[in-house]
């Protein structure tokens, strides 16, 4: 028996109350774990889908960049790399989902892209596509961060469930059984003593 207890009726009542609380806590944590697993599986599907989408867009984007590079002279290419005058700023924020802290990115674009008709029309399309892909990458980061945070929370919850299920609850049950046995022994001893005293009185 892991718990040190005094074999008294008061201790027995306390342990029974503690056992009920532990069982309720175990059920709540088990329910939480199941809900987290449902959300985790949804996130896995979303992340896989988003990754494929971005991979396909990046492949097409790089193909277009290579075509543009191959059809543009060096001087014009260098000019293209200096334009447009767009600054991108992002803020990393914290929010909570199922009381789990996760990261959220807010992206801000400063400046306005003005199509440059001196360059190939391809160039203007690529700038817009590049910004669109960047937004998707930030979104993917958010989903992947959620995935990691949920996985960590599932692991923490599982450890607590196991601690209750395989350590605390069995120890309390064992302590309750120990006290019950001891109290029964005391009762038997008391009855035997009473019988013995009655025999002495009648003799």
C-alpha positions as CSV (number, residue, x, y, z in Angstrom):
1,X,0.0,0.0,0.0
2,X,1.5,3.3,-1.1
3,X,-0.6,5.7,1.0
4,X,0.1,6.1,4.7
5,X,-3.2,6.1,6.5
6,X,-4.7,5.7,10.0
7,X,-7.2,2.9,10.2
8,X,-10.1,5.0,11.5
9,X,-13.7,5.5,10.3
10,X,-12.9,9.2,9.8
11,X,-10.0,8.4,7.6
12,X,-12.2,5.9,5.7
13,X,-14.8,8.6,5.0
14,X,-12.1,11.0,3.8
15,X,-10.6,8.4,1.5
16,X,-14.0,7.5,0.0
17,X,-14.6,11.2,-0.7
18,X,-11.1,11.5,-2.2
19,X,-11.8,8.5,-4.4
20,X,-15.0,10.0,-5.7
21,X,-13.2,13.2,-6.6
22,X,-10.3,11.3,-8.3
23,X,-12.8,9.3,-10.3
24,X,-14.7,12.4,-11.4
25,X,-11.4,14.1,-12.3
26,X,-10.4,11.0,-14.3
27,X,-13.6,11.1,-16.3
28,X,-13.3,14.8,-17.0
29,X,-9.7,14.4,-18.2
30,X,-10.6,11.3,-20.3
31,X,-13.4,13.3,-22.0
32,X,-11.0,16.2,-22.5
33,X,-8.4,13.8,-24.1
34,X,-11.0,12.3,-26.4
35,X,-12.2,15.8,-27.5
36,X,-8.6,16.9,-28.1
37,X,-7.9,13.8,-30.2
38,X,-10.9,14.6,-32.4
39,X,-9.7,18.2,-32.9
40,X,-6.1,16.9,-33.5
41,X,-7.2,14.5,-36.2
42,X,-9.1,17.4,-37.9
43,X,-6.0,19.5,-37.7
44,X,-3.8,16.8,-39.2
45,X,-6.2,16.6,-42.3
46,X,-6.2,20.4,-42.6
47,X,-2.3,20.6,-42.4
48,X,-1.9,17.9,-45.0
49,X,-4.3,19.6,-47.3
50,X,-2.7,23.0,-46.8
51,X,0.8,21.6,-47.4
52,X,-0.2,20.0,-50.7
53,X,-1.9,23.2,-51.8
54,X,1.1,25.3,-51.0
55,X,3.6,22.8,-52.5
56,X,1.6,22.8,-55.8
57,X,1.4,26.6,-55.9
58,X,5.1,26.9,-55.1
59,X,6.0,24.5,-57.9
60,X,4.0,26.5,-60.4
61,X,5.3,29.8,-59.0
62,X,9.0,28.7,-59.4
63,X,8.3,27.5,-62.9
64,X,7.0,30.9,-63.8
65,X,10.0,32.6,-62.1
66,X,12.3,30.4,-64.2
67,X,10.4,31.3,-67.4
68,X,10.6,35.0,-66.6
69,X,14.3,34.8,-65.7
70,X,15.0,32.9,-68.9
71,X,13.3,35.5,-71.1
72,X,14.7,38.6,-69.3
73,X,18.1,40.2,-69.8
74,X,20.4,40.8,-66.8
75,X,19.8,44.5,-66.5
76,X,16.1,44.3,-66.5
77,X,16.2,41.3,-64.1
78,X,18.2,43.4,-61.6
79,X,15.6,46.2,-61.9
80,X,12.8,43.7,-61.3
81,X,14.4,42.6,-58.0
82,X,14.4,46.2,-56.7
83,X,10.7,46.6,-57.4
84,X,8.0,46.8,-56.0
85,X,8.4,49.0,-52.9
86,X,6.3,46.8,-50.6
87,X,7.1,46.2,-47.0
88,X,5.7,43.3,-45.1
89,X,5.3,43.3,-41.4
90,X,3.9,40.5,-39.2
91,X,2.8,40.4,-35.6
92,X,2.9,37.1,-33.6
93,X,-0.1,37.0,-31.3
94,X,-1.1,34.5,-28.7
95,X,-4.7,33.2,-28.4
96,X,-6.3,30.2,-26.6
97,X,-8.2,27.3,-28.2
98,X,-9.7,24.8,-25.7
99,X,-7.6,26.8,-23.2
100,X,-4.5,25.8,-25.1
101,X,-2.1,28.7,-26.0
102,X,-1.5,28.9,-29.8
103,X,0.2,31.4,-32.1
104,X,-1.6,33.6,-34.6
105,X,0.1,35.7,-37.2
106,X,-1.3,39.1,-38.4
107,X,0.3,40.1,-41.6
108,X,0.4,43.8,-42.7
109,X,1.4,45.0,-46.2
110,X,2.8,48.5,-46.4
111,X,2.8,50.2,-49.7
112,X,0.8,49.4,-52.8
113,X,1.9,47.3,-55.7
114,X,1.5,49.2,-58.9
115,X,1.7,47.1,-62.0
116,X,4.8,47.9,-64.0
117,X,4.1,47.7,-67.7
118,X,7.7,48.2,-68.6
119,X,8.3,44.7,-67.5
120,X,6.7,41.5,-68.8
121,X,3.0,41.1,-67.7
122,X,4.3,37.8,-66.2
123,X,6.1,39.9,-63.6
124,X,3.0,41.6,-62.3
125,X,1.2,38.3,-62.0
126,X,4.2,36.8,-60.1
127,X,4.3,39.6,-57.5
128,X,0.6,39.1,-56.7
129,X,1.0,35.3,-56.6
130,X,4.0,35.6,-54.4
131,X,2.1,37.7,-51.8
132,X,-0.8,35.2,-52.0
133,X,1.6,32.3,-51.3
134,X,3.2,34.2,-48.4
135,X,-0.2,34.5,-46.8
136,X,-0.8,30.8,-47.2
137,X,2.5,30.0,-45.6
138,X,1.6,32.1,-42.6
139,X,-1.7,30.3,-42.4
140,X,0.0,26.9,-42.6
141,X,2.4,28.0,-39.8
142,X,-0.7,28.7,-37.6
143,X,-2.2,25.3,-38.3
144,X,1.1,23.5,-37.7
145,X,1.6,25.5,-34.5
146,X,-1.9,24.4,-33.3
147,X,-1.0,20.8,-34.2
148,X,2.1,20.9,-32.1
149,X,0.3,22.6,-29.2
150,X,-2.6,20.1,-29.3
151,X,-0.1,17.2,-29.4
152,X,1.7,18.5,-26.3
153,X,-1.6,19.1,-24.5
154,X,-2.8,15.6,-25.4
155,X,0.4,14.1,-24.0
156,X,0.1,16.2,-20.7
157,X,-3.6,15.1,-20.4
158,X,-2.7,11.5,-21.0
159,X,0.0,11.5,-18.3
160,X,-2.6,12.9,-15.8
161,X,-5.2,10.3,-16.9
162,X,-2.6,7.5,-16.4
163,X,-1.4,8.9,-13.1
164,X,-5.0,8.8,-11.8
165,X,-6.0,5.5,-13.4
166,X,-2.9,3.5,-12.6
167,X,-1.4,5.2,-9.5
168,X,-3.7,7.4,-7.4
169,X,-7.1,5.6,-7.7
170,X,-5.6,2.1,-7.1
171,X,-3.7,3.4,-4.1
172,X,-6.8,5.0,-2.6
173,X,-8.8,1.8,-3.2
174,X,-6.0,-0.2,-1.6
175,X,-6.0,2.1,1.4
176,X,-9.8,1.9,1.7
177,X,-9.6,-1.9,1.7
178,X,-6.8,-1.9,4.3
179,X,-8.8,0.3,6.6
180,X,-12.0,-1.8,6.1
181,X,-10.0,-4.9,7.0
182,X,-8.5,-3.3,10.1
183,X,-11.9,-2.0,11.2
184,X,-13.4,-5.4,10.8
185,X,-10.6,-6.9,12.8
186,X,-11.2,-4.3,15.6
187,X,-14.9,-5.1,15.5
188,X,-14.2,-8.8,15.8
189,X,-11.7,-8.2,18.6
190,X,-14.2,-6.0,20.4
191,X,-17.0,-8.6,20.1
192,X,-14.7,-11.3,21.4
193,X,-13.6,-9.1,24.3
194,X,-17.3,-8.4,25.1
195,X,-18.2,-12.1,25.0
196,X,-15.3,-12.9,27.3
197,X,-16.3,-10.2,29.8
198,X,-19.9,-11.5,29.8
199,X,-18.7,-15.0,30.5
200,X,-16.6,-13.7,33.4
201,X,-19.6,-11.7,34.7
202,X,-21.9,-14.8,34.6
203,X,-19.4,-17.2,36.1
